[in-house]
Amino acid sequence: MESSYKRDRKKELNRMILEAIVQETRGHNVPLTFLFFPADLTANADGWREKFVRQEAQRLNVPLMDARTILMEATRKNGEDFNSMYSNDGHPSRRANELIANSLSLMMRSTEQ
């Protein structure tokens, strides 16, 4: 279980960073989407970071693409183990990165019009 040590301060700092990113991109008329990579390898993880990012994306009216959802859908469809989407060091595997990149590319193309 993750420590709640200085969680409010972490949220405050991250909120300020996200707001600055949104302000800067909107100021230059640049499209923005948040891509969330889960901090936990389990398909059912739903910690405070995930909740915080979802809430902030909604509050800031920024689309959010959740890598966990993309990977869960792919593993279910193909009968793969969710953990196969991660390398031994906890980073997304080559296959996971391809799935995420393809989803991001499709989303970006659909918003270009």
Beta strands, then each sheet from edge to edge (+ up, - down):
strand 1: 34-36
strand 2: 64-66
sheet 1: 1+ 2+
end
